[in-house]
Amino acid sequence: MFRLWGKTWKSNRLLSDTVICDDSEDTRTHKVLRALEQICYEFDLSKPIWLDSSIEEFRRHAKVRFYQDSFIDSIDFDYLEIEVIEED
């Protein structure tokens, strides 16, 4: 089971969160991208852009924060955080 936790934060307060589960035999990268797409759909957000710093942070910690500079549209929160909480 692969689970990714998505959270939006503003002023150090959790605004919303969701957990996406994936049982498929796909690669980790595909699971992450598909889960991020589902999180953005649920929160009614455009998909963030993966900057080089975002990719490196996610590789190191299995967690990344997307700030305004990762989104094309303006956001009404400080950042979107995704974190892998379970991997097969």
N, CA, C and O atoms as CSV, one atom per row, in Angstrom:
chain,resi,resn,atom,element,x,y,z
A,1,MET,N,N,0.853,-1.187,0.000
A,1,MET,CA,C,0.000,0.000,0.000
A,1,MET,C,C,0.892,1.240,0.000
A,1,MET,O,O,1.856,1.323,0.761
A,2,PHE,N,N,0.566,2.179,-0.842
A,2,PHE,CA,C,1.255,3.462,-0.917
A,2,PHE,C,C,0.260,4.529,-0.478
A,2,PHE,O,O,-0.859,4.589,-0.987
A,3,ARG,N,N,0.671,5.371,0.469
A,3,ARG,CA,C,-0.216,6.447,0.932
A,3,ARG,C,C,0.534,7.769,0.939
A,3,ARG,O,O,1.663,7.858,1.420
A,4,LEU,N,N,-0.115,8.797,0.394
A,4,LEU,CA,C,0.451,10.140,0.330
A,4,LEU,C,C,-0.501,11.088,1.039
A,4,LEU,O,O,-1.703,11.100,0.772
A,5,TRP,N,N,0.055,11.885,1.949
A,5,TRP,CA,C,-0.734,12.820,2.751
A,5,TRP,C,C,-0.536,14.221,2.188
A,5,TRP,O,O,0.594,14.703,2.103
A,6,GLY,N,N,-1.624,14.872,1.804
A,6,GLY,CA,C,-1.572,16.233,1.296
A,6,GLY,C,C,-2.211,17.193,2.290
A,6,GLY,O,O,-3.281,16.916,2.833
A,7,LYS,N,N,-1.539,18.345,2.531
A,7,LYS,CA,C,-2.022,19.307,3.521
A,7,LYS,C,C,-1.822,20.731,2.998
A,7,LYS,O,O,-0.819,21.023,2.346
A,8,THR,N,N,-2.769,21.606,3.284
A,8,THR,CA,C,-2.576,23.024,3.012
A,8,THR,C,C,-2.425,23.740,4.349
A,8,THR,O,O,-3.123,23.437,5.317
A,9,TRP,N,N,-1.498,24.698,4.380
A,9,TRP,CA,C,-1.165,25.426,5.605
A,9,TRP,C,C,-1.255,26.928,5.380
A,9,TRP,O,O,-0.917,27.429,4.308
A,10,LYS,N,N,-1.710,27.634,6.394
A,10,LYS,CA,C,-1.694,29.097,6.382
A,10,LYS,C,C,-1.445,29.579,7.805
A,10,LYS,O,O,-2.147,29.176,8.732
A,11,SER,N,N,-0.458,30.431,7.976
A,11,SER,CA,C,-0.073,30.976,9.280
A,11,SER,C,C,0.136,29.865,10.316
A,11,SER,O,O,-0.347,29.952,11.445
A,12,ASN,N,N,0.853,28.835,9.915
A,12,ASN,CA,C,1.167,27.682,10.773
A,12,ASN,C,C,-0.061,26.935,11.275
A,12,ASN,O,O,-0.008,26.283,12.318
A,13,ARG,N,N,-1.148,27.025,10.552
A,13,ARG,CA,C,-2.363,26.279,10.888
A,13,ARG,C,C,-2.753,25.395,9.713
A,13,ARG,O,O,-2.682,25.800,8.553
A,14,LEU,N,N,-3.164,24.187,10.043
A,14,LEU,CA,C,-3.607,23.244,9.034
A,14,LEU,C,C,-5.000,23.648,8.555
A,14,LEU,O,O,-5.935,23.720,9.352
A,15,LEU,N,N,-5.141,23.911,7.255
A,15,LEU,CA,C,-6.436,24.294,6.701
A,15,LEU,C,C,-7.223,23.078,6.227
A,15,LEU,O,O,-8.411,22.941,6.518
A,16,SER,N,N,-6.541,22.194,5.491
A,16,SER,CA,C,-7.212,21.003,4.978
A,16,SER,C,C,-6.175,19.919,4.756
A,16,SER,O,O,-4.992,20.187,4.547
A,17,ASP,N,N,-6.656,18.689,4.808
A,17,ASP,CA,C,-5.748,17.581,4.537
A,17,ASP,C,C,-6.524,16.409,3.970
A,17,ASP,O,O,-7.739,16.309,4.139
A,18,THR,N,N,-5.808,15.526,3.296
A,18,THR,CA,C,-6.388,14.323,2.727
A,18,THR,C,C,-5.288,13.290,2.564
A,18,THR,O,O,-4.113,13.634,2.438
A,19,VAL,N,N,-5.674,12.034,2.567
A,19,VAL,CA,C,-4.732,10.938,2.336
A,19,VAL,C,C,-5.188,10.178,1.092
A,19,VAL,O,O,-6.351,9.791,0.981
A,20,ILE,N,N,-4.272,9.972,0.174
A,20,ILE,CA,C,-4.546,9.235,-1.060
A,20,ILE,C,C,-3.845,7.883,-0.964
A,20,ILE,O,O,-2.646,7.814,-0.694
A,21,CYS,N,N,-4.595,6.819,-1.187
A,21,CYS,CA,C,-4.056,5.455,-1.147
A,21,CYS,C,C,-3.963,4.904,-2.564
A,21,CYS,O,O,-4.821,5.179,-3.403
A,22,ASP,N,N,-2.919,4.127,-2.824
A,22,ASP,CA,C,-2.707,3.552,-4.149
A,22,ASP,C,C,-2.187,2.124,-3.990
A,22,ASP,O,O,-1.115,1.912,-3.424
A,23,ASP,N,N,-2.941,1.150,-4.487
A,23,ASP,CA,C,-2.560,-0.261,-4.418
A,23,ASP,C,C,-1.940,-0.771,-5.704
A,23,ASP,O,O,-1.587,-1.948,-5.787
A,24,SER,N,N,-1.798,0.074,-6.699
A,24,SER,CA,C,-1.339,-0.386,-8.012
A,24,SER,C,C,0.110,-0.857,-7.958
A,24,SER,O,O,0.835,-0.591,-6.999
A,25,GLU,N,N,0.507,-1.555,-9.002
A,25,GLU,CA,C,1.875,-2.060,-9.136
A,25,GLU,C,C,2.749,-1.075,-9.909
A,25,GLU,O,O,3.810,-1.450,-10.407
A,26,ASP,N,N,2.320,0.163,-10.012
A,26,ASP,CA,C,3.038,1.188,-10.758
A,26,ASP,C,C,4.330,1.590,-10.042
A,26,ASP,O,O,4.578,1.162,-8.915
A,27,THR,N,N,5.147,2.409,-10.699
A,27,THR,CA,C,6.382,2.898,-10.080
A,27,THR,C,C,6.044,3.943,-9.020
A,27,THR,O,O,4.947,4.502,-9.005
A,28,ARG,N,N,7.000,4.191,-8.144
A,28,ARG,CA,C,6.792,5.183,-7.079
A,28,ARG,C,C,6.512,6.565,-7.669
A,28,ARG,O,O,5.644,7.287,-7.178
A,29,THR,N,N,7.237,6.927,-8.706
A,29,THR,CA,C,7.052,8.234,-9.343
A,29,THR,C,C,5.633,8.388,-9.874
A,29,THR,O,O,5.001,9.423,-9.661
A,30,HIS,N,N,5.129,7.372,-10.561
A,30,HIS,CA,C,3.764,7.441,-11.082
A,30,HIS,C,C,2.742,7.512,-9.958
A,30,HIS,O,O,1.742,8.220,-10.078
A,31,LYS,N,N,2.977,6.789,-8.866
A,31,LYS,CA,C,2.058,6.840,-7.721
A,31,LYS,C,C,2.032,8.232,-7.106
A,31,LYS,O,O,0.966,8.747,-6.767
A,32,VAL,N,N,3.208,8.843,-6.962
A,32,VAL,CA,C,3.290,10.187,-6.381
A,32,VAL,C,C,2.576,11.198,-7.261
A,32,VAL,O,O,1.785,12.003,-6.769
A,33,LEU,N,N,2.848,11.162,-8.556
A,33,LEU,CA,C,2.236,12.128,-9.475
A,33,LEU,C,C,0.722,11.953,-9.563
A,33,LEU,O,O,-0.017,12.935,-9.619
A,34,ARG,N,N,0.265,10.708,-9.575
A,34,ARG,CA,C,-1.173,10.447,-9.622
A,34,ARG,C,C,-1.857,10.904,-8.319
A,34,ARG,O,O,-2.943,11.482,-8.352
A,35,ALA,N,N,-1.213,10.639,-7.186
A,35,ALA,CA,C,-1.767,11.060,-5.895
A,35,ALA,C,C,-1.796,12.586,-5.790
A,35,ALA,O,O,-2.762,13.153,-5.278
A,36,LEU,N,N,-0.742,13.252,-6.272
A,36,LEU,CA,C,-0.713,14.718,-6.258
A,36,LEU,C,C,-1.839,15.279,-7.118
A,36,LEU,O,O,-2.472,16.268,-6.749
A,37,GLU,N,N,-2.085,14.657,-8.248
A,37,GLU,CA,C,-3.189,15.089,-9.113
A,37,GLU,C,C,-4.534,14.952,-8.396
A,37,GLU,O,O,-5.389,15.831,-8.506
A,38,GLN,N,N,-4.721,13.862,-7.668
A,38,GLN,CA,C,-5.966,13.661,-6.917
A,38,GLN,C,C,-6.105,14.673,-5.785
A,38,GLN,O,O,-7.199,15.175,-5.526
A,39,ILE,N,N,-5.003,14.970,-5.115
A,39,ILE,CA,C,-5.025,15.968,-4.033
A,39,ILE,C,C,-5.416,17.330,-4.598
A,39,ILE,O,O,-6.261,18.020,-4.026
A,40,CYS,N,N,-4.812,17.717,-5.707
A,40,CYS,CA,C,-5.125,19.011,-6.326
A,40,CYS,C,C,-6.575,19.061,-6.784
A,40,CYS,O,O,-7.220,20.103,-6.672
A,41,TYR,N,N,-7.091,17.963,-7.294
A,41,TYR,CA,C,-8.495,17.914,-7.698
A,41,TYR,C,C,-9.402,18.090,-6.489
A,41,TYR,O,O,-10.373,18.844,-6.540
A,42,GLU,N,N,-9.083,17.394,-5.403
A,42,GLU,CA,C,-9.899,17.480,-4.184
A,42,GLU,C,C,-9.866,18.876,-3.570
A,42,GLU,O,O,-10.884,19.350,-3.067
A,43,PHE,N,N,-8.715,19.538,-3.603
A,43,PHE,CA,C,-8.578,20.883,-3.038
A,43,PHE,C,C,-8.892,21.983,-4.056
A,43,PHE,O,O,-8.798,23.166,-3.730
A,44,ASP,N,N,-9.264,21.608,-5.285
A,44,ASP,CA,C,-9.571,22.538,-6.367
A,44,ASP,C,C,-8.390,23.475,-6.649
A,44,ASP,O,O,-8.529,24.698,-6.645
A,45,LEU,N,N,-7.226,22.865,-6.892
A,45,LEU,CA,C,-5.993,23.602,-7.172
A,45,LEU,C,C,-5.454,23.227,-8.547
A,45,LEU,O,O,-5.737,22.150,-9.072
A,46,SER,N,N,-4.678,24.131,-9.112
A,46,SER,CA,C,-3.922,23.745,-10.301
A,46,SER,C,C,-2.738,22.914,-9.826
A,46,SER,O,O,-2.302,23.041,-8.682
A,47,LYS,N,N,-2.219,22.063,-10.707
A,47,LYS,CA,C,-1.088,21.228,-10.317
A,47,LYS,C,C,0.163,22.088,-10.168
A,47,LYS,O,O,0.430,22.940,-11.015
A,48,PRO,N,N,0.926,21.878,-9.110
A,48,PRO,CA,C,2.148,22.661,-8.923
A,48,PRO,C,C,3.254,22.202,-9.864
A,48,PRO,O,O,3.245,21.076,-10.362
A,49,ILE,N,N,4.191,23.087,-10.091
A,49,ILE,CA,C,5.354,22.795,-10.916
A,49,ILE,C,C,6.450,22.238,-10.003
A,49,ILE,O,O,6.731,22.793,-8.940
A,50,TRP,N,N,7.060,21.138,-10.436
A,50,TRP,CA,C,8.156,20.546,-9.672
A,50,TRP,C,C,9.443,21.289,-10.020
A,50,TRP,O,O,10.017,21.074,-11.088
A,51,LEU,N,N,9.892,22.156,-9.126
A,51,LEU,CA,C,11.166,22.839,-9.317
A,51,LEU,C,C,12.297,21.893,-8.918
A,51,LEU,O,O,12.056,20.902,-8.229
A,52,ASP,N,N,13.510,22.182,-9.337
A,52,ASP,CA,C,14.643,21.324,-8.989
A,52,ASP,C,C,14.781,21.178,-7.471
A,52,ASP,O,O,15.080,20.095,-6.969
A,53,SER,N,N,14.565,22.267,-6.756
A,53,SER,CA,C,14.664,22.216,-5.289
A,53,SER,C,C,13.565,21.331,-4.694
A,53,SER,O,O,13.791,20.650,-3.694
A,54,SER,N,N,12.388,21.339,-5.301
A,54,SER,CA,C,11.287,20.495,-4.830
A,54,SER,C,C,11.619,19.018,-5.026
A,54,SER,O,O,11.388,18.198,-4.137
A,55,ILE,N,N,12.155,18.692,-6.178
A,55,ILE,CA,C,12.505,17.303,-6.479
A,55,ILE,C,C,13.568,16.800,-5.501
A,55,ILE,O,O,13.461,15.693,-4.972
A,56,GLU,N,N,14.583,17.613,-5.268
A,56,GLU,CA,C,15.658,17.223,-4.361
A,56,GLU,C,C,15.145,17.044,-2.925
A,56,GLU,O,O,15.519,16.086,-2.249
A,57,GLU,N,N,14.302,17.951,-2.468
A,57,GLU,CA,C,13.732,17.846,-1.120
A,57,GLU,C,C,12.891,16.575,-0.991
A,57,GLU,O,O,12.961,15.885,0.026
A,58,PHE,N,N,12.098,16.266,-2.016
A,58,PHE,CA,C,11.254,15.073,-1.970
A,58,PHE,C,C,12.103,13.802,-1.980
A,58,PHE,O,O,11.779,12.840,-1.285
A,59,ARG,N,N,13.174,13.788,-2.752
A,59,ARG,CA,C,14.060,12.622,-2.774
A,59,ARG,C,C,14.700,12.377,-1.412
A,59,ARG,O,O,14.836,11.231,-0.982
A,60,ARG,N,N,15.092,13.447,-0.738
A,60,ARG,CA,C,15.771,13.317,0.555
A,60,ARG,C,C,14.842,12.923,1.689
A,60,ARG,O,O,15.178,12.067,2.507
A,61,HIS,N,N,13.665,13.551,1.738
A,61,HIS,CA,C,12.814,13.429,2.929
A,61,HIS,C,C,11.458,12.779,2.680
A,61,HIS,O,O,10.698,12.580,3.627
A,62,ALA,N,N,11.136,12.444,1.442
A,62,ALA,CA,C,9.813,11.916,1.065
A,62,ALA,C,C,8.715,12.905,1.477
A,62,ALA,O,O,7.600,12.518,1.829
A,63,LYS,N,N,9.067,14.186,1.419
A,63,LYS,CA,C,8.154,15.262,1.823
A,63,LYS,C,C,8.589,16.525,1.083
A,63,LYS,O,O,9.783,16.782,0.927
A,64,VAL,N,N,7.613,17.309,0.629
A,64,VAL,CA,C,7.950,18.548,-0.071
A,64,VAL,C,C,6.841,19.572,0.156
A,64,VAL,O,O,5.676,19.226,0.351
A,65,ARG,N,N,7.236,20.832,0.124
A,65,ARG,CA,C,6.285,21.938,0.236
A,65,ARG,C,C,6.284,22.721,-1.073
A,65,ARG,O,O,7.334,23.065,-1.615
A,66,PHE,N,N,5.082,22.989,-1.563
A,66,PHE,CA,C,4.911,23.789,-2.769
A,66,PHE,C,C,4.390,25.165,-2.359
A,66,PHE,O,O,3.275,25.290,-1.852
A,67,TYR,N,N,5.204,26.191,-2.584
A,67,TYR,CA,C,4.828,27.567,-2.264
A,67,TYR,C,C,4.234,28.234,-3.500
A,67,TYR,O,O,4.092,27.600,-4.545
A,68,GLN,N,N,3.893,29.500,-3.377
A,68,GLN,CA,C,3.265,30.248,-4.473
A,68,GLN,C,C,4.071,30.163,-5.766
A,68,GLN,O,O,3.484,30.123,-6.847
A,69,ASP,N,N,5.392,30.134,-5.682
A,69,ASP,CA,C,6.203,30.108,-6.902
A,69,ASP,C,C,6.079,28.799,-7.687
A,69,ASP,O,O,6.542,28.719,-8.825
A,70,SER,N,N,5.462,27.777,-7.094
A,70,SER,CA,C,5.245,26.511,-7.800
A,70,SER,C,C,3.894,26.452,-8.503
A,70,SER,O,O,3.633,25.528,-9.272
A,71,PHE,N,N,3.040,27.431,-8.242
A,71,PHE,CA,C,1.699,27.448,-8.819
A,71,PHE,C,C,1.565,28.565,-9.845
A,71,PHE,O,O,2.116,29.651,-9.663
A,72,ILE,N,N,0.842,28.300,-10.908
A,72,ILE,CA,C,0.577,29.328,-11.910
A,72,ILE,C,C,-0.498,30.279,-11.392
A,72,ILE,O,O,-0.375,31.497,-11.522
A,73,ASP,N,N,-1.564,29.709,-10.800
A,73,ASP,CA,C,-2.638,30.518,-10.217
A,73,ASP,C,C,-2.230,30.987,-8.830
A,73,ASP,O,O,-1.341,30.406,-8.207
A,74,SER,N,N,-2.885,32.043,-8.348
A,74,SER,CA,C,-2.604,32.478,-6.981
A,74,SER,C,C,-3.298,31.518,-6.008
A,74,SER,O,O,-4.353,30.959,-6.309
A,75,ILE,N,N,-2.686,31.343,-4.850
A,75,ILE,CA,C,-3.230,30.443,-3.834
A,75,ILE,C,C,-3.602,31.248,-2.598
A,75,ILE,O,O,-3.010,32.294,-2.329
A,76,ASP,N,N,-4.585,30.759,-1.848
A,76,ASP,CA,C,-5.039,31.485,-0.654
A,76,ASP,C,C,-4.540,30.826,0.631
A,76,ASP,O,O,-5.173,30.931,1.682
A,77,PHE,N,N,-3.405,30.151,0.534
A,77,PHE,CA,C,-2.755,29.543,1.690
A,77,PHE,C,C,-1.252,29.740,1.511
A,77,PHE,O,O,-0.810,30.185,0.451
A,78,ASP,N,N,-0.466,29.416,2.530
A,78,ASP,CA,C,0.983,29.625,2.454
A,78,ASP,C,C,1.687,28.566,1.603
A,78,ASP,O,O,2.547,28.888,0.783
A,79,TYR,N,N,1.312,27.301,1.807
A,79,TYR,CA,C,1.935,26.240,1.020
A,79,TYR,C,C,1.120,24.953,1.068
A,79,TYR,O,O,0.329,24.722,1.982
A,80,LEU,N,N,1.340,24.126,0.052
A,80,LEU,CA,C,0.789,22.780,-0.019
A,80,LEU,C,C,1.937,21.837,0.305
A,80,LEU,O,O,3.007,21.918,-0.297
A,81,GLU,N,N,1.711,20.955,1.249
A,81,GLU,CA,C,2.746,19.989,1.641
A,81,GLU,C,C,2.267,18.589,1.311
A,81,GLU,O,O,1.130,18.229,1.620
A,82,ILE,N,N,3.128,17.793,0.684
A,82,ILE,CA,C,2.807,16.385,0.462
A,82,ILE,C,C,3.886,15.551,1.150
A,82,ILE,O,O,5.059,15.922,1.190
A,83,GLU,N,N,3.454,14.424,1.684
A,83,GLU,CA,C,4.370,13.560,2.430
A,83,GLU,C,C,3.982,12.105,2.240
A,83,GLU,O,O,2.811,11.752,2.378
A,84,VAL,N,N,4.945,11.263,1.927
A,84,VAL,CA,C,4.711,9.833,1.831
A,84,VAL,C,C,4.635,9.298,3.261
A,84,VAL,O,O,5.581,9.447,4.035
A,85,ILE,N,N,3.507,8.675,3.607
A,85,ILE,CA,C,3.364,8.141,4.959
A,85,ILE,C,C,3.410,6.615,5.001
A,85,ILE,O,O,3.522,6.028,6.078
A,86,GLU,N,N,3.326,5.976,3.850
A,86,GLU,CA,C,3.454,4.520,3.802
A,86,GLU,C,C,3.857,4.085,2.402
A,86,GLU,O,O,3.302,4.555,1.409
A,87,GLU,N,N,4.812,3.198,2.336
A,87,GLU,CA,C,5.243,2.624,1.064
A,87,GLU,C,C,5.290,1.120,1.182
A,87,GLU,O,O,5.543,0.579,2.258
A,88,ASP,N,N,5.041,0.425,0.046
A,88,ASP,CA,C,5.107,-1.042,0.070
A,88,ASP,C,C,6.499,-1.505,0.341
A,88,ASP,O,O,6.749,-2.709,0.398
